[in-house]
Amino acid sequence: MADVWNQEVTSYKVDVFRAPTLNYDRQVRLGLANGATVSISFPSSPPTDYLSLGASFHQVQLPAHQFDEIVHMLQTEKPVYFTAYELGSPAIRFAGLSTSTESVGEGLADADA
């Protein structure tokens, strides 16, 4: 299985919809600096196997309550990085977004954003 370490997010797209055949109604698509795409869906109860990493397309299912936090981070922080991996047996899975190191007390506005 592939792994993705600290790839900068270069673009994003947010979808909110209704589709009775899906177990989610919100999705975020990320474009990464290495050319890969990440699809993050937000079901109310993500499955145990919530991560699928491919060569250039990755799928992640995160809990629905994290949607607002993810969108807020994408709107207000720069740079934002995506990391995901699955290691060992039994598998240890990780998928998440992070920002770069910031000064303490920087406030709500970034001078470099």
Contact map, one row per residue, 1 for C-alpha under 8 A:
11100000000000000000000000000000000000000000000000001100000000000000000000000000000001000000000000000000000000000
11110000000000000000000000000000000000000000000000001110000000000000000000000000000011000000000000000000000000000
11111000000000000000000000000000000000000000000000001000000000000000000000000000001111000000000000000000000000000
01111110000000000000000000000000000000000000000000000000000000000000000000000000011110000000000000000000000000000
00111110000000000000000000000000000000000000000000000000000000000000000000000000011110000000000000000000000000000
00011111000000000000000000000000000000000000000000000000000000000000000000000000111000000000000000000000000000000
00011111100000000000000000000001110000000000000000000000000000000000000000000000111000000000000000000000000000000
00000111110000000000000000000001100000000000000000000000000000000000000000000011110000000000000000000000000000000
00000011111100000000000000000111100000000000000000000000000000000000000000000011110000000000000000000000000000000
00000001111100000000000000000111100000000000000000000000000000000000000000000000000000000000000000000000000000000
00000000111110000000000000000111000000000000000000000000000000000000000000000000000000000000000000000000000000000
00000000111111000000000000011110000000000000000000000000000000000000000001000000000000000000000000000000000000000
00000000001111100000000000011100000000000000000000000000000000000000000000000000000000000000000000000000000000000
00000000000111110000000001111000000000000000000000000000000000000000001000000000000000000000000000000000000000000
00000000000011111000000001110000000000000000000000000000000000000000000000000000000000000000000000000000000000000
00000000000001111100000011100000000000000000000000000000000000000000000000000000000000000000000000000000000000000
00000000000000111110000011000000000000000000000000000000000000000000000000000000000000000000000000000000000000000
00000000000000011111000010000000000000000000000000000000000000000000000000000000000000000000000000000000000000000
00000000000000001111110110000000000000000000000000000000000000000000000000000000000000000000000000000000000000000
00000000000000000111111000000000000000000000000000000000000000000000000000000000000000000000000000000000000000000
00000000000000000011111000000000000000000000000000000000000000000000000000000000000000000000000000000000000000000
00000000000000000011111110000000000000000000000000000000000000000000000000000000000000000000000000000000000000000
00000000000000000001111110000000000000000011000000000000000000000000000000000000000000000000000000000000000000000
00000000000000000010011111100000000000001111000000000000000000010000000000000000000000000000000000000000000000000
00000000000000011110011111100000000000001110000000000000000000000000000000000000000000000000000000000000000000000
00000000000001111000000111110000000000001110000000000000000000010010000000000000000000000000000000000000000000000
00000000000001110000000111111000000000111100000000000000000000000000000000000000000000000000000000000000000000000
00000000000111100000000001111100000000111000000000000000000000000000001000000000000000000000000000000000000000000
00000000000111000000000000111110000011110000000000000000000000000000000000000000000000000000000000000000000000000
00000000111110000000000000011111000011100000000000000000000000000000000000000000000000000000000000000000000000000
00000000111100000000000000001111101111000000000000000000000000000000000000000000000000000000000000000000000000000
00000011111000000000000000000111111111000000000000000000000000000000000000000000010000000000000000000000000000000
00000011110000000000000000000011111100000000000000000000000000000000000000000000000000000000000000000000000000000
00000010000000000000000000000001111100000000000000000000000000000000000000000000000000000000000000000000000000000
00000000000000000000000000000011111110000000000000000001000000000000000000000000000000000000000000000000000000000
00000000000000000000000000000011111111000000000000000011110000000000000000000000000000000000000000000000000000000
00000000000000000000000000001111001111100000000000000001110000000000000000000000000000000000000000000000000000000
00000000000000000000000000001111000111110000000000000000111100000000000000000000000000000000000000000000000000000
00000000000000000000000000111100000011111000000000000000111100000000000000000000000000000000000000000000000000000
00000000000000000000000000111000000001111100000000000000001111000000000000000000000000000000000000000000000000000
00000000000000000000000111110000000000111110000000000000001111000000000000000000000000000000000000000000000000000
00000000000000000000000111100000000000011111010000000000000011111110000000000000000000000000000000000000000000000
00000000000000000000001111000000000000001111110000000000000011110000000000000000000000000000000000000000000000000
00000000000000000000001100000000000000000111110000000000000000111000000000000000000000000000000000000000000000000
00000000000000000000000000000000000000000011111000000000000000110000000000000000000000000000000000000000000000000
00000000000000000000000000000000000000000111111101000000000011100000000000000000000000000000000000000000000000000
00000000000000000000000000000000000000000000111111000000000010000000000000000000000000000000000000000000000000000
00000000000000000000000000000000000000000000011111000000000000000000000000000000000000000000000000000000000000000
00000000000000000000000000000000000000000000001111110000000000000000000000000000000000000000000000000000000000000
00000000000000000000000000000000000000000000011111110000001111000000000000000000000000000000000000000000000000000
00000000000000000000000000000000000000000000000011111000011110000000000000000000000000000000101000000000000000000
00000000000000000000000000000000000000000000000011111100011100000000000000000000000000000000000000000000000000000
11100000000000000000000000000000000000000000000000111110111000000000000000000000000110000000000000000000000000000
11000000000000000000000000000000000000000000000000011111110000000000000000000000000000000000000000000000000000000
01000000000000000000000000000000000100000000000000001111110000000000000000000000000000000000000000000000000000000
00000000000000000000000000000000001110000000000000000111110000000000000000000000000000000000000000000000000000000
00000000000000000000000000000000000111100000000000001111111000000000000000000000000000000000000000000000000000000
00000000000000000000000000000000000111100000000000111111111100000000000000000000000000000000000000000000000000000
00000000000000000000000000000000000001111000000001111000111110000000000000000000000000000000000000000000000000000
00000000000000000000000000000000000001111000000001110000011111000000000000000000000000000000001000000000000000000
00000000000000000000000000000000000000011110011001100000001111100000000000000000000000000000000000000000000000000
00000000000000000000000000000000000000011110010001000000000111110100000000000000000000000000000000000000000000000
00000000000000000000000000000000000000000111110000000000000011111110000000000000000000000000000000000000000000000
00000000000000000000000101000000000000000111100000000000000001111110000000000000000000000000000000000000000000000
00000000000000000000000000000000000000000101000000000000000000111111000000000000000000000000000000000000000000000
00000000000000000000000000000000000000000100000000000000000001111111110000000000000000000000000000000000000000000
00000000000000000000000001000000000000000100000000000000000000111111111000000000000000000000000000000000000000000
00000000000000000000000000000000000000000000000000000000000000001111111100000000000000000000000000000000000000000
00000000000000000000000000000000000000000000000000000000000000000111111110000000000000000000000000000000000000000
00000000000000000000000000000000000000000000000000000000000000000111111111000000000000000000000010000000000000000
00000000000001000000000000010000000000000000000000000000000000000011111111100000000000000000000000000000000000000
00000000000000000000000000000000000000000000000000000000000000000001111111110000000000000000000000000000000000000
00000000000000000000000000000000000000000000000000000000000000000000111111111001000000000000000000000000000000000
00000000000100000000000000000000000000000000000000000000000000000000011111111101000000000000000000000000000000000
00000000000000000000000000000000000000000000000000000000000000000000001111111000000000000000000000000000000000000
00000000000000000000000000000000000000000000000000000000000000000000000111111100000000000000000000000000000000001
00000000000000000000000000000000000000000000000000000000000000000000000011111111000000000000000000100000000001001
00000000000000000000000000000000000000000000000000000000000000000000000001011111000000000000000000110000000000011
00000001100000000000000000000000000000000000000000000000000000000000000000001111100000000000000000110000000000000
00000001100000000000000000000000000000000000000000000000000000000000000011001111110000000000000011110000000000000
00000111100000000000000000000000000000000000000000000000000000000000000000000011111000000000000011110000000000000
00011111100000000000000000000001000000000000000000000000000000000000000000000001111100000000001111000000000000000
00111110000000000000000000000000000000000000000000000000000000000000000000000000111110000000011110000000000000000
00111000000000000000000000000000000000000000000000001000000000000000000000000000011111000000111100000000000000000
01111000000000000000000000000000000000000000000000001000000000000000000000000000001111100000111000000000000000000
11100000000000000000000000000000000000000000000000000000000000000000000000000000000111110011110000000000000000000
00000000000000000000000000000000000000000000000000000000000000000000000000000000000011111011100000000000000000000
00000000000000000000000000000000000000000000000000000000000000000000000000000000000001111111000000000000000000000
00000000000000000000000000000000000000000000000000000000000000000000000000000000000000111111000000000000000000000
00000000000000000000000000000000000000000000000000000000000000000000000000000000000000011111000000000000000000000
00000000000000000000000000000000000000000000000000000000000000000000000000000000000001111111100000000000000000000
00000000000000000000000000000000000000000000000000000000000000000000000000000000000001111111110000000000000000000
00000000000000000000000000000000000000000000000000100000000000000000000000000000000111100011111000000000000000000
00000000000000000000000000000000000000000000000000000000000000000000000000000000001111000001111100000000000000000
00000000000000000000000000000000000000000000000000100000000100000000000000000000011110000000111110000000000000000
00000000000000000000000000000000000000000000000000000000000000000000000000000000011100000000011111000000000000000
00000000000000000000000000000000000000000000000000000000000000000000010000000001111000000000001111100000000000000
00000000000000000000000000000000000000000000000000000000000000000000000000000001110000000000000111110000000000000
00000000000000000000000000000000000000000000000000000000000000000000000000001111100000000000000011111000000000000
00000000000000000000000000000000000000000000000000000000000000000000000000000111100000000000000001111100000000000
00000000000000000000000000000000000000000000000000000000000000000000000000000000000000000000000000111110000000000
00000000000000000000000000000000000000000000000000000000000000000000000000000000000000000000000000011111010000000
00000000000000000000000000000000000000000000000000000000000000000000000000000000000000000000000000001111110000000
00000000000000000000000000000000000000000000000000000000000000000000000000000000000000000000000000000111110000000
00000000000000000000000000000000000000000000000000000000000000000000000000000000000000000000000000000011111000000
00000000000000000000000000000000000000000000000000000000000000000000000000000000000000000000000000000111111111000
00000000000000000000000000000000000000000000000000000000000000000000000000000000000000000000000000000000111111000
00000000000000000000000000000000000000000000000000000000000000000000000000000000000000000000000000000000011111000
00000000000000000000000000000000000000000000000000000000000000000000000000000000000000000000000000000000011111101
00000000000000000000000000000000000000000000000000000000000000000000000000001000000000000000000000000000011111111
00000000000000000000000000000000000000000000000000000000000000000000000000000000000000000000000000000000000011111
00000000000000000000000000000000000000000000000000000000000000000000000000000100000000000000000000000000000001111
00000000000000000000000000000000000000000000000000000000000000000000000000011100000000000000000000000000000011111
